[in-house]
Amino acid sequence: MTKLCIFAGMTVGGIAGSMLGEVFGWGWLDLRSFFLSGGGSIVGVVVGWKIAQKLNE
């Protein structure tokens, strides 16, 4: 269950970070958008891990 929550969080976080770059007017090939996507993925991993920990209690 932990791996599934982390994978889902990483996917959603990466997409959200990429979409945030679009809001700022950066294209999907822009390096800043790429870094936002990576940051969103990292945040998604942490959130997914915390959700998995709550579900395992």
N, C-alpha and C positions, 0 to 999 in steps of 0.2 A: 504494500500500500504506500510505503514511503516513496519508492521510486516513481510510482504513478503520480503522486501529488507533486513531486519535484519536477517531473517532466511536464506536467500540465502547467505548473507555475512558470517554468522557464519558457514554454511556448507562448503563453499569454503575455508574459512580461516582455518578451522579445518583440512580439507584434505591437504591443502598446508603445514601446520605445520607438519603434520604427514609425508608427503613426504620429507620435509626438514630433518627430523630425519633419513630417509632412505639414504639421500645423505651423511650424516655424518657416515653412517655405523651402526646406531642403529636399532635394530629390532623394529617391531611394538608393541612388548610387553615390550620394554624398558621404564623405568620410564622417562628418558629424552625426549624420543619421545612423551610420553603422555603429558608432560608439554609443549612441543613445540606445540602440537595440541591444547591444551587449550589456549595458548598464541595467536595462529593463530585465534582461535574462537573469542577471545576478540577483536582482531584487526578487524576481519570480521564484528563483531557487530557494531563497531564504523564506519567503512567504509559504511556498509549498511545503518546505520542511517543517515549519511551525504548525501548519495545518495538519500534517501527518502525525506530528507529536501529540496534538490535541485529540486526534481520532484514535490513537493507540492507548490513551489513558483509560 
